[in-house]
Amino acid sequence: MNGRFASAVWGLLISVLAVSCGERTKTPDQEQRRAATLQNRDYLPVILAMDTLSFADYRKAIYREDSLLRHQADSANPYAHFFRARRYVLENQFDSARMEYEKMAGDSTGEIAQLKRYGLLALDTRSGRVVDGVVMDRLLSSVKTAERLHSKLTYKFYDLVARSYYQNENEKESLDYSARYFKHHPYQSHPVIQQRYYDISFLLSARMGDADKMADFNSKARRLAEHIGDSLAIARTFDNDAQIYAKRGQFDKTLASSRLYYEYLKRTNNMNETAPNNLGNSLLKNNLPDSAIPYFREAIALSQKNSGGLMHPSYLKGLVESYKKKKDYEFALEMIDSAYGVEIKRIREIEAVRIADIEKKYEAEKKDQSIAELNSRNTLNEKIIRQQRWTLVLAFLVFVGVLSFFYFMHQQYRLTEKNKLLQSENRRLNMEHKLLQAQLNPHFIFNSVANLQSLIATGDTKESVRYLSAFSGLLRNVLEQSRRDFISLEEEIVSLEHYLQLQQMRFAGLFDYRISVAEQLHQDDLLIPPMLVQPFVENAIEHGFRNIGYKGLLSVSFRSENGRMLITVDDNGTGLGAKVVNGQKKQSLAGTILKERLDVLFNSRGQEAKFEIENKKENGRHGVTVHIVIPAIKD
């Protein structure tokens, strides 16, 4: 495709608009014919051609199409919802945009489904923050799907992946997917697309600290922007100039270029957080901290507005340097604490994504090695097959079984990666978030992963598989049940079994456990809040059994009486005492969370629910007994 094709597409678009605007009065038949024309029209070429528009023309085109299709906004026309969603994005109404994308209906293997998936993923990666492993998995999976279907939108998914890797500070992968994007773009020779190539190349050169390449790409970008008359792109080159001058120590020129870019964005109502932050840094480099502070604060406010309350640590660092130059060390120290917290969180997010990538590559390499080994065995077996027919059958079955085993291992690993961050605004979901933190604390997860690595290193495949199966089963149960108020008693017991098996493998020979259910209870019919018992079981293992000279015994029982479910958690550990400071603190946390849950789920609705903690040490015995009483709820 080329620019003339794009012009033809937009000529068709403008002609339809002119006809629709020129019709002052329409008969019912005319209105029906017009609606049918819009309903059956293929908008995909129009959407692809929009890449060649400047930002101002793109905004006009989106509003124009939304106006044309406004009467079909509640219909089954998927493009009506798409253009309405794009309009909401331009207006920073991202929740409304997501709702419109979700309304797009179409064949799961068609271009409309790809367009819907692209729109949703673009929302998930728009904030400029680190893209977590869950979203990256969805992105890479969408790329593979688009490639398999030979979708016309494949290059758009390449662009999203390149941007996400850039946000995750993985320049190598970002460069690779950027090259794929431009190679597969249907309008790669168009000036606007070339402009974007120069801009991205400039960003990557800046990340690598190569001032000469930065200057080269910025010069090309300016010439092209002047040629096509894109004022926003021209203004952006002044911001690029400021970065180049800063690297060369020409701070007076840095300030002049930053101010030009900032004033243009303010005048055209296109302000973003980067412009005031860069201007603040330029003022700071010219020893004007008082003038720099308002711009850093403006950058922080815009960053929080555009990313849901979060900010980039560099904005806080600018404030720190400003107050240090003013010798206001007390406020500078306060800003350093804030910047440190934000930076640590960002580093952890980036490292988490990188660790996930490394683990995936490791699993892929391990699977490739296993397949190569199996192929070698198969070659040897083929020689034996010529003499022993039944051996052939047996070897084939073994081959299929081993492949199935590795496929199952791979699927189990993927399931453990499908966790989602819970974000909510009401009290019940906030409480669930605290409950998850108390149920599976990071120390246990880190220790569990370390134990698994040790098992793999020793070559104990059977024990490694058993350990991974229990661990993945526990994580899967927690993720599936965390957003449900009630689960069956059977599911609760399965989760407990997984957790206790992991702890027994972690603390070999430390304790035994017993879970008993009264005969009159039907486990699959009775409902119970998820992970109700686990905090007290964890306290018993972590703090009751750790320093005893005998083998611990943990008993969990479930029975019913007078329409109530009675749950007892009993251990023969050290009990509660003044010396067990950390253990007492965790006991209080578990009790506080349980009380809040019982109040929300039962007591606030007029049902009785309570719990008591009995320290058997006071009666001359060992351990703690927890009695929990909740209404018996049947499914």
SETI-341214 format. One line per field, with one value per residue (C-alpha): residue number from 1; y, z, x. Coordinates in nm, 2 decimals, always signed. Layout:
<sites>
n: c(NUM, ...)
y: c(Y, ...)
z: c(Z, ...)
x: c(X, ...)
</sites>
This chain:
<sites>
n: c(1, 2, 3, 4, 5, 6, 7, 8, 9, 10, 11, 12, 13, 14, 15, 16, 17, 18, 19, 20, 21, 22, 23, 24, 25, 26, 27, 28, 29, 30, 31, 32, 33, 34, 35, 36, 37, 38, 39, 40, 41, 42, 43, 44, 45, 46, 47, 48, 49, 50, 51, 52, 53, 54, 55, 56, 57, 58, 59, 60, 61, 62, 63, 64, 65, 66, 67, 68, 69, 70, 71, 72, 73, 74, 75, 76, 77, 78, 79, 80, 81, 82, 83, 84, 85, 86, 87, 88, 89, 90, 91, 92, 93, 94, 95, 96, 97, 98, 99, 100, 101, 102, 103, 104, 105, 106, 107, 108, 109, 110, 111, 112, 113, 114, 115, 116, 117, 118, 119, 120, 121, 122, 123, 124, 125, 126, 127, 128, 129, 130, 131, 132, 133, 134, 135, 136, 137, 138, 139, 140, 141, 142, 143, 144, 145, 146, 147, 148, 149, 150, 151, 152, 153, 154, 155, 156, 157, 158, 159, 160, 161, 162, 163, 164, 165, 166, 167, 168, 169, 170, 171, 172, 173, 174, 175, 176, 177, 178, 179, 180, 181, 182, 183, 184, 185, 186, 187, 188, 189, 190, 191, 192, 193, 194, 195, 196, 197, 198, 199, 200, 201, 202, 203, 204, 205, 206, 207, 208, 209, 210, 211, 212, 213, 214, 215, 216, 217, 218, 219, 220, 221, 222, 223, 224, 225, 226, 227, 228, 229, 230, 231, 232, 233, 234, 235, 236, 237, 238, 239, 240, 241, 242, 243, 244, 245, 246, 247, 248, 249, 250, 251, 252, 253, 254, 255, 256, 257, 258, 259, 260, 261, 262, 263, 264, 265, 266, 267, 268, 269, 270, 271, 272, 273, 274, 275, 276, 277, 278, 279, 280, 281, 282, 283, 284, 285, 286, 287, 288, 289, 290, 291, 292, 293, 294, 295, 296, 297, 298, 299, 300, 301, 302, 303, 304, 305, 306, 307, 308, 309, 310, 311, 312, 313, 314, 315, 316, 317, 318, 319, 320, 321, 322, 323, 324, 325, 326, 327, 328, 329, 330, 331, 332, 333, 334, 335, 336, 337, 338, 339, 340, 341, 342, 343, 344, 345, 346, 347, 348, 349, 350, 351, 352, 353, 354, 355, 356, 357, 358, 359, 360, 361, 362, 363, 364, 365, 366, 367, 368, 369, 370, 371, 372, 373, 374, 375, 376, 377, 378, 379, 380, 381, 382, 383, 384, 385, 386, 387, 388, 389, 390, 391, 392, 393, 394, 395, 396, 397, 398, 399, 400, 401, 402, 403, 404, 405, 406, 407, 408, 409, 410, 411, 412, 413, 414, 415, 416, 417, 418, 419, 420, 421, 422, 423, 424, 425, 426, 427, 428, 429, 430, 431, 432, 433, 434, 435, 436, 437, 438, 439, 440, 441, 442, 443, 444, 445, 446, 447, 448, 449, 450, 451, 452, 453, 454, 455, 456, 457, 458, 459, 460, 461, 462, 463, 464, 465, 466, 467, 468, 469, 470, 471, 472, 473, 474, 475, 476, 477, 478, 479, 480, 481, 482, 483, 484, 485, 486, 487, 488, 489, 490, 491, 492, 493, 494, 495, 496, 497, 498, 499, 500, 501, 502, 503, 504, 505, 506, 507, 508, 509, 510, 511, 512, 513, 514, 515, 516, 517, 518, 519, 520, 521, 522, 523, 524, 525, 526, 527, 528, 529, 530, 531, 532, 533, 534, 535, 536, 537, 538, 539, 540, 541, 542, 543, 544, 545, 546, 547, 548, 549, 550, 551, 552, 553, 554, 555, 556, 557, 558, 559, 560, 561, 562, 563, 564, 565, 566, 567, 568, 569, 570, 571, 572, 573, 574, 575, 576, 577, 578, 579, 580, 581, 582, 583, 584, 585, 586, 587, 588, 589, 590, 591, 592, 593, 594, 595, 596, 597, 598, 599, 600, 601, 602, 603, 604, 605, 606, 607, 608, 609, 610, 611, 612, 613, 614, 615, 616, 617, 618, 619, 620, 621, 622, 623, 624, 625, 626, 627, 628, 629, 630, 631, 632, 633, 634, 635)
y: c(+0.00, +0.36, +0.72, +0.73, +0.43, +0.62, +0.93, +0.72, +0.57, +0.90, +1.04, +0.78, +0.86, +1.24, +1.18, +0.97, +1.24, +1.52, +1.33, +1.26, +1.63, +1.76, +1.58, +1.82, +1.61, +1.23, +1.01, +0.69, +0.49, +0.71, +0.68, +0.30, +0.28, +0.51, +0.29, -0.03, +0.13, +0.21, -0.13, -0.32, -0.10, -0.25, +0.01, -0.19, -0.01, +0.32, +0.23, +0.12, +0.44, +0.65, +0.57, +0.81, +1.11, +1.37, +1.38, +1.67, +1.51, +1.17, +1.34, +1.50, +1.17, +0.98, +1.24, +1.24, +0.87, +0.86, +1.13, +0.93, +0.61, +0.77, +0.63, +0.28, +0.32, +0.07, -0.16, -0.48, -0.28, -0.34, -0.04, +0.20, +0.08, +0.10, +0.46, +0.55, +0.38, +0.57, +0.89, +0.81, +0.74, +1.08, +1.23, +1.03, +0.84, +0.50, +0.30, +0.41, +0.31, -0.04, -0.08, +0.01, -0.23, -0.51, -0.45, -0.53, -0.86, -1.07, -1.40, -1.50, -1.56, -1.26, -0.91, -0.75, -0.98, -0.89, -0.52, -0.56, -0.75, -0.48, -0.20, -0.37, -0.44, -0.08, +0.03, -0.21, -0.08, +0.29, +0.43, +0.42, +0.19, -0.15, -0.40, -0.70, -1.07, -1.14, -0.86, -0.95, -1.31, -1.18, -0.96, -1.23, -1.48, -1.22, -1.17, -1.55, -1.56, -1.27, -1.42, -1.76, -1.59, -1.37, -1.07, -0.73, -0.59, -0.80, -0.50, -0.32, -0.60, -0.57, -0.20, -0.28, -0.54, -0.30, -0.03, -0.26, -0.39, -0.02, +0.05, -0.26, -0.12, -0.41, -0.22, -0.53, -0.68, -0.33, -0.28, -0.62, -0.57, -0.21, -0.34, -0.60, -0.32, -0.11, -0.40, -0.52, -0.18, -0.15, +0.22, +0.19, +0.45, +0.71, +1.02, +0.99, +0.63, +0.73, +1.01, +0.76, +0.54, +0.83, +0.92, +0.56, +0.54, +0.86, +0.72, +0.40, +0.60, +0.81, +0.50, +0.39, +0.73, +0.79, +1.16, +1.15, +0.90, +1.11, +1.42, +1.23, +1.08, +1.41, +1.60, +1.35, +1.38, +1.76, +1.77, +1.52, +1.71, +2.04, +1.87, +1.73, +2.04, +1.85, +2.12, +1.88, +1.67, +1.98, +2.09, +1.74, +1.78, +2.08, +1.86, +1.61, +1.90, +1.97, +1.62, +1.63, +1.97, +1.83, +1.54, +1.78, +2.01, +2.31, +2.38, +2.73, +2.58, +2.30, +2.55, +2.74, +2.42, +2.28, +2.61, +2.61, +2.26, +2.33, +2.65, +2.48, +2.20, +2.44, +2.66, +2.37, +2.19, +1.88, +1.89, +1.57, +1.51, +1.48, +1.84, +2.02, +1.76, +1.83, +2.20, +2.17, +1.97, +2.23, +2.51, +2.30, +2.26, +2.64, +2.68, +2.80, +2.57, +2.81, +2.83, +2.45, +2.34, +2.44, +2.25, +1.93, +1.96, +2.00, +1.69, +1.49, +1.60, +1.50, +1.17, +1.08, +1.19, +0.98, +0.66, +0.62, +0.79, +0.66, +0.85, +0.80, +0.84, +1.08, +1.35, +1.32, +1.32, +1.66, +1.80, +1.65, +1.81, +2.15, +2.15, +2.04, +2.34, +2.56, +2.39, +2.29, +1.95, +1.85, +1.86, +1.71, +1.41, +1.37, +1.37, +1.12, +0.88, +0.91, +0.87, +0.58, +0.40, +0.46, +0.36, +0.03, -0.06, +0.01, -0.19, -0.48, -0.47, -0.48, -0.76, -0.96, -0.94, -1.02, -1.32, -1.45, -1.41, -1.60, -1.88, -1.91, -1.93, -2.19, -2.40, -2.38, -2.48, -2.77, -2.88, -2.86, -3.07, -3.33, -3.35, -3.39, -3.67, -3.84, -3.81, -3.98, -4.26, -4.29, -4.34, -4.62, -4.78, -4.77, -5.01, -5.25, -5.23, -5.42, -5.73, -5.68, -5.56, -5.55, -5.35, -5.09, -5.06, -5.03, -4.77, -4.56, -4.56, -4.46, -4.18, -4.04, -4.07, -3.88, -3.61, -3.59, -3.55, -3.26, -3.10, -3.13, -2.98, -2.69, -2.63, -2.64, -2.38, -2.15, -2.17, -2.05, -1.74, -1.64, -1.44, -1.10, -0.79, -0.72, -0.35, -0.24, +0.06, -0.10, -0.24, -0.60, -0.63, -0.44, -0.68, -0.97, -0.82, -0.81, -1.17, -1.29, -1.12, -1.29, -1.63, -1.67, -1.44, -1.37, -1.55, -1.88, -1.84, -1.75, -2.04, -2.27, -2.16, -2.20, -2.56, -2.64, -2.52, -2.73, -3.04, -2.98, -2.93, -3.26, -3.44, -3.57, -3.55, -3.74, -3.52, -3.20, -3.29, -3.37, -3.04, -2.83, -3.00, -2.92, -2.57, -2.49, -2.64, -2.42, -2.10, -2.19, -2.25, -1.92, -1.72, -1.90, -1.85, -1.51, -1.32, -1.55, -1.50, -1.87, -2.20, -2.56, -2.73, -2.98, -2.70, -2.56, -2.90, -2.95, -2.61, -2.70, -3.04, -2.87, -2.62, -2.88, -3.10, -2.82, -2.74, -3.10, -3.11, -2.79, -2.89, -3.27, -3.46, -3.16, -3.24, -3.46, -3.35, -3.48, -3.34, -3.49, -3.42, -3.54, -3.81, -3.61, -3.33, -3.34, -3.16, -3.06, -2.92, -2.70, -2.35, -2.18, -1.86, -1.94, -1.98, -1.94, -2.18, -2.13, -1.83, -2.03, -2.34, -2.13, -1.99, -2.34, -2.46, -2.14, -2.05, -2.35, -2.63, -2.45, -2.49, -2.80, -3.11, -3.35, -3.41, -3.17, -3.28, -3.05, -3.14, -2.97, -3.09, -2.99, -3.07, -2.94, -2.86, -2.68, -2.52, -2.41, -2.53, -2.58, -2.57, -2.66, -2.60, -2.77, -2.81, -2.94, -2.67, -2.41, -2.22, -1.84, -1.67, -1.34, -1.46, -1.54, -1.17, -1.23, -1.52, -1.31, -1.04, -1.27, -1.43, -1.09, -1.02, -1.34, -1.27, -0.92, -1.03, -1.32, -1.08, -0.84, -1.12, -1.27, -0.92, -0.85, -1.20, -1.28, -1.05, -0.75, -0.96, -1.07, -1.41, -1.52, -1.59, -1.58, -1.74, -1.80, -1.87, -2.10, -2.11, -2.46, -2.35, -2.19, -2.53, -2.70, -2.85, -2.78, -2.58, -2.36, -2.45, -2.22, -2.26, -2.10, -2.09, -1.99, -2.06, -2.38, -2.26, -2.51, -2.48)
z: c(+0.00, -0.05, +0.02, -0.28, -0.15, +0.19, +0.01, -0.17, +0.15, +0.31, +0.01, +0.05, +0.42, +0.36, +0.08, +0.31, +0.58, +0.33, +0.21, +0.57, +0.67, +0.36, +0.42, +0.63, +0.62, +0.56, +0.48, +0.68, +0.37, +0.33, +0.70, +0.67, +0.36, +0.53, +0.84, +0.63, +0.44, +0.76, +0.91, +0.62, +0.55, +0.60, +0.82, +0.86, +0.57, +0.71, +1.06, +0.91, +0.70, +1.02, +1.11, +0.84, +0.99, +1.22, +1.57, +1.51, +1.19, +1.37, +1.65, +1.39, +1.21, +1.53, +1.62, +1.27, +1.25, +1.60, +1.49, +1.18, +1.38, +1.69, +1.60, +1.61, +1.94, +2.10, +1.80, +1.70, +1.47, +1.63, +1.46, +1.63, +1.96, +1.84, +1.73, +2.05, +2.25, +2.07, +2.14, +2.51, +2.50, +2.35, +2.63, +2.90, +2.99, +3.00, +3.20, +2.95, +2.66, +2.81, +2.83, +2.46, +2.35, +2.55, +2.35, +2.02, +1.89, +1.62, +1.52, +1.76, +1.47, +1.27, +1.24, +1.46, +1.75, +1.68, +1.68, +2.01, +2.17, +2.05, +2.20, +2.54, +2.55, +2.45, +2.76, +2.98, +2.87, +2.83, +3.17, +3.11, +3.41, +3.41, +3.22, +3.45, +3.35, +3.32, +3.06, +2.88, +2.85, +2.69, +2.46, +2.33, +2.30, +2.10, +1.87, +1.80, +1.73, +1.49, +1.31, +1.28, +1.14, +0.91, +1.05, +0.89, +1.25, +1.34, +1.31, +1.57, +1.82, +1.74, +1.83, +2.16, +2.25, +2.15, +2.37, +2.67, +2.65, +2.64, +2.96, +3.12, +3.02, +2.79, +2.49, +2.30, +2.27, +2.21, +1.92, +1.77, +1.78, +1.66, +1.35, +1.30, +1.34, +1.06, +0.84, +0.84, +0.84, +0.53, +0.50, +0.59, +0.32, +0.44, +0.60, +0.93, +0.97, +0.90, +1.15, +1.41, +1.32, +1.38, +1.71, +1.84, +1.72, +1.91, +2.23, +2.21, +2.13, +2.44, +2.65, +2.53, +2.59, +2.23, +2.17, +1.81, +1.71, +1.90, +1.70, +1.37, +1.42, +1.56, +1.25, +1.02, +1.23, +1.21, +0.83, +0.78, +1.02, +0.84, +0.51, +0.61, +0.83, +1.15, +1.42, +1.71, +1.57, +1.51, +1.87, +1.99, +1.81, +2.04, +2.34, +2.18, +2.13, +2.50, +2.58, +2.33, +2.47, +2.82, +2.73, +2.58, +2.88, +2.69, +2.96, +2.84, +2.51, +2.70, +2.89, +2.57, +2.39, +2.68, +2.72, +2.35, +2.38, +2.71, +2.58, +2.26, +2.45, +2.68, +2.40, +2.21, +2.52, +2.46, +2.79, +2.93, +3.24, +3.05, +2.93, +3.27, +3.42, +3.14, +3.18, +3.56, +3.50, +3.25, +3.51, +3.77, +3.55, +3.52, +3.90, +3.91, +4.17, +4.28, +3.92, +3.87, +4.17, +4.03, +3.71, +3.90, +4.10, +3.78, +3.63, +3.95, +3.94, +3.57, +3.63, +3.91, +3.70, +3.40, +3.59, +3.86, +4.14, +4.06, +3.94, +3.79, +4.06, +3.83, +3.90, +4.27, +4.22, +4.05, +4.36, +4.58, +4.38, +4.38, +4.76, +4.81, +4.60, +4.82, +5.13, +5.25, +5.36, +5.57, +5.28, +5.05, +5.28, +5.28, +4.90, +4.90, +5.11, +4.87, +4.56, +4.71, +4.78, +4.42, +4.27, +4.48, +4.37, +4.00, +4.03, +4.18, +3.91, +3.64, +3.81, +3.85, +3.48, +3.39, +3.63, +3.47, +3.12, +3.24, +3.39, +3.06, +2.86, +3.10, +3.07, +2.69, +2.67, +2.91, +2.70, +2.38, +2.54, +2.65, +2.31, +2.15, +2.39, +2.32, +1.94, +1.99, +2.18, +1.92, +1.65, +1.85, +1.91, +1.53, +1.47, +1.74, +1.60, +1.29, +1.50, +1.79, +1.69, +2.05, +2.16, +1.90, +2.06, +2.41, +2.30, +2.13, +2.44, +2.66, +2.41, +2.42, +2.80, +2.85, +2.61, +2.79, +3.12, +3.00, +2.85, +3.18, +3.36, +3.11, +3.17, +3.54, +3.52, +3.31, +3.55, +3.84, +3.63, +3.57, +3.90, +3.88, +4.09, +4.29, +4.28, +4.43, +4.59, +4.85, +5.19, +5.12, +4.84, +5.04, +5.32, +5.08, +4.97, +5.33, +5.37, +5.07, +5.22, +5.55, +5.39, +5.17, +5.29, +5.07, +5.29, +5.25, +4.87, +4.84, +5.06, +4.86, +4.53, +4.69, +4.81, +4.46, +4.30, +4.55, +4.46, +4.08, +4.14, +4.32, +4.02, +4.24, +3.96, +4.15, +4.46, +4.25, +4.06, +4.38, +4.54, +4.23, +4.19, +4.55, +4.53, +4.19, +4.32, +4.63, +4.43, +4.18, +4.45, +4.62, +4.29, +4.19, +4.53, +4.63, +4.46, +4.59, +4.92, +4.97, +4.85, +4.92, +5.23, +5.00, +4.82, +5.16, +5.27, +4.94, +4.98, +5.34, +5.22, +4.95, +5.21, +5.48, +5.22, +5.12, +5.49, +5.56, +5.26, +5.38, +5.75, +5.71, +6.02, +6.22, +6.25, +6.15, +6.08, +6.08, +5.91, +6.02, +5.90, +6.08, +5.89, +5.87, +5.68, +5.30, +5.19, +4.85, +4.97, +5.26, +5.19, +5.39, +5.34, +5.15, +5.34, +5.67, +5.87, +5.69, +5.90, +6.22, +6.07, +5.95, +6.31, +6.45, +6.21, +6.20, +6.57, +6.76, +6.62, +6.53, +6.87, +7.03, +7.13, +7.02, +6.70, +6.66, +6.59, +6.42, +6.42, +6.22, +6.26, +6.11, +6.26, +6.26, +6.55, +6.57, +6.23, +6.29, +6.17, +6.44, +6.34, +6.57, +6.50, +6.77, +6.81, +7.08, +7.02, +7.25, +7.30, +7.34, +7.55, +7.61, +7.44, +7.11, +7.00, +6.63, +6.67, +6.89, +6.64, +6.35, +6.57, +6.63, +6.25, +6.17, +6.44, +6.32, +5.96, +6.06, +6.28, +5.99, +5.75, +6.00, +6.06, +5.68, +5.58, +5.88, +6.18, +5.96, +5.82, +6.16, +6.16, +6.45, +6.38, +6.62, +6.72, +7.04, +7.10, +7.39, +7.52, +7.66, +7.84, +8.11, +8.20, +8.21, +7.86, +7.53, +7.24, +7.13, +7.04, +6.81, +6.81, +6.51, +6.49, +6.17, +6.03, +5.83, +5.48, +5.22, +4.84)
x: c(+0.00, +0.11, +0.01, -0.23, -0.42, -0.45, -0.58, -0.84, -0.96, -0.99, -1.15, -1.42, -1.45, -1.49, -1.74, -1.96, -1.93, -2.02, -2.33, -2.44, -2.39, -2.56, -2.88, -3.09, -3.40, -3.41, -3.70, -3.73, -3.61, -3.31, -3.22, -3.25, -3.03, -2.77, -2.77, -2.73, -2.44, -2.26, -2.34, -2.20, -1.90, -1.55, -1.37, -1.05, -0.86, -0.97, -0.84, -0.50, -0.48, -0.52, -0.16, -0.06, -0.24, -0.09, -0.22, -0.45, -0.59, -0.62, -0.83, -1.06, -1.10, -1.19, -1.45, -1.59, -1.63, -1.79, -2.03, -2.12, -2.19, -2.34, -2.69, -2.53, -2.34, -2.58, -2.60, -2.41, -2.18, -1.84, -1.68, -1.93, -1.79, -1.43, -1.45, -1.64, -1.36, -1.09, -1.27, -1.28, -0.91, -0.84, -1.05, -0.86, -1.18, -1.01, -1.27, -1.54, -1.31, -1.26, -1.64, -1.68, -1.40, -1.57, -1.89, -1.72, -1.86, -1.71, -1.56, -1.28, -1.05, -1.15, -1.00, -1.26, -1.15, -0.79, -0.88, -1.07, -0.78, -0.53, -0.75, -0.77, -0.40, -0.32, -0.51, -0.33, +0.01, -0.07, +0.05, +0.42, +0.47, +0.65, +0.44, +0.39, +0.44, +0.06, +0.02, +0.34, +0.21, -0.11, +0.09, +0.32, +0.03, -0.16, +0.14, +0.15, -0.22, -0.20, +0.09, -0.08, -0.39, -0.19, -0.38, -0.35, -0.31, +0.00, +0.23, +0.02, +0.09, +0.46, +0.44, +0.27, +0.54, +0.82, +0.67, +0.63, +0.98, +1.10, +0.90, +1.06, +1.41, +1.48, +1.63, +1.74, +1.39, +1.24, +1.47, +1.38, +1.01, +1.04, +1.22, +0.94, +0.68, +0.83, +0.90, +0.54, +0.37, +0.15, +0.25, +0.62, +0.72, +0.47, +0.64, +0.44, +0.55, +0.91, +0.88, +0.78, +1.08, +1.31, +1.15, +1.18, +1.54, +1.61, +1.47, +1.67, +1.99, +1.92, +1.88, +2.22, +2.37, +2.49, +2.47, +2.59, +2.32, +2.06, +2.16, +2.15, +1.80, +1.67, +1.80, +1.63, +1.31, +1.31, +1.36, +1.08, +0.85, +0.91, +0.85, +0.51, +0.42, +0.36, +0.40, +0.38, +0.66, +0.87, +0.81, +0.92, +1.25, +1.32, +1.28, +1.52, +1.76, +1.75, +1.85, +2.14, +2.26, +2.24, +2.46, +2.72, +2.71, +2.55, +2.30, +2.20, +2.09, +1.92, +1.70, +1.61, +1.50, +1.31, +1.12, +1.02, +0.88, +0.69, +0.53, +0.42, +0.25, +0.08, -0.04, -0.18, -0.33, -0.11, +0.08, +0.24, +0.44, +0.77, +0.78, +0.77, +1.01, +1.26, +1.22, +1.27, +1.59, +1.71, +1.65, +1.83, +2.13, +2.14, +2.14, +1.78, +1.63, +1.35, +1.22, +1.26, +1.05, +0.70, +0.77, +0.88, +0.55, +0.35, +0.52, +0.44, +0.07, +0.04, +0.21, -0.02, -0.32, -0.22, -0.11, -0.37, -0.18, +0.17, +0.47, +0.82, +1.10, +1.29, +1.03, +1.09, +1.47, +1.44, +1.27, +1.54, +1.82, +1.63, +1.59, +1.95, +2.07, +1.85, +2.01, +1.66, +1.80, +1.51, +1.26, +1.52, +1.55, +1.17, +1.17, +1.46, +1.26, +0.97, +1.19, +1.36, +1.03, +0.91, +1.24, +1.26, +0.90, +0.99, +1.31, +1.12, +0.86, +1.13, +1.32, +1.00, +0.94, +1.30, +1.30, +0.98, +1.14, +1.45, +1.23, +1.04, +1.36, +1.50, +1.18, +1.19, +1.55, +1.49, +1.20, +1.40, +1.68, +1.42, +1.27, +1.61, +1.69, +1.36, +1.42, +1.76, +1.60, +1.33, +1.60, +1.76, +1.42, +1.34, +1.64, +1.51, +1.15, +1.26, +1.31, +1.06, +0.71, +0.58, +0.88, +0.78, +0.43, +0.57, +0.83, +0.57, +0.35, +0.64, +0.73, +0.37, +0.36, +0.68, +0.56, +0.23, +0.42, +0.63, +0.32, +0.15, +0.45, +0.45, +0.08, +0.12, +0.39, +0.18, -0.10, +0.12, +0.21, -0.16, -0.19, -0.35, -0.30, -0.62, -0.72, -1.05, -1.21, -1.45, -1.38, -1.45, -1.19, -0.94, -0.99, -0.94, -0.62, -0.49, -0.61, -0.41, -0.10, -0.15, -0.23, +0.07, +0.35, +0.64, +0.89, +0.70, +0.68, +1.05, +1.15, +0.92, +1.08, +1.43, +1.34, +1.21, +1.54, +1.73, +1.53, +1.58, +1.96, +1.98, +1.81, +1.53, +1.27, +1.00, +1.01, +1.04, +0.73, +0.54, +0.66, +0.57, +0.23, +0.14, +0.27, +0.10, -0.22, -0.22, -0.15, -0.42, -0.67, -0.59, -0.62, -0.94, -1.10, -0.98, -1.27, -1.54, -1.71, -1.77, -1.63, -1.73, -1.59, -1.42, -1.23, -1.11, -0.98, -0.80, -0.63, -0.53, -0.39, -0.17, -0.05, +0.03, +0.20, +0.43, +0.51, +0.59, +0.83, +0.98, +1.01, +1.08, +0.99, +0.88, +0.51, +0.22, -0.13, -0.48, -0.79, -1.12, -1.48, -1.79, -1.98, -2.30, -2.12, -2.14, -1.82, -1.95, -2.28, -2.15, -2.01, -1.73, -1.53, -1.21, -0.88, -1.06, -0.84, -0.50, -0.37, -0.41, -0.25, +0.04, +0.09, +0.09, +0.36, +0.58, +0.57, +0.43, +0.65, +0.97, +1.15, +1.01, +1.20, +0.93, +0.73, +0.44, +0.08, -0.17, -0.54, -0.82, -1.18, -1.51, -1.85, -2.20, -2.43, -2.77, -2.74, -2.38, -2.04, -1.78, -1.42, -1.13, -0.76, -0.55, -0.17, +0.07, +0.34, +0.49, +0.17, +0.13, +0.39, +0.57, +0.89, +0.72, +0.70, +0.67, +0.44, +0.21, +0.21, +0.11, -0.16, -0.31, -0.30, -0.48, -0.74, -0.80, -0.85, -1.08, -1.29, -1.33, -1.43, -1.69, -1.83, -1.87, -2.00, -2.22, -2.25, -2.35, -2.63, -2.77, -2.60, -2.38, -2.02, -1.72, -1.39, -1.19, -0.82, -0.74, -0.38, -0.34, -0.02, -0.23, -0.38, -0.04, -0.06, +0.12, -0.01, -0.30, -0.66, -0.87, -1.25, -1.43, -1.81, -2.00, -2.35, -2.39, -2.46, -2.56, -2.51)
</sites>
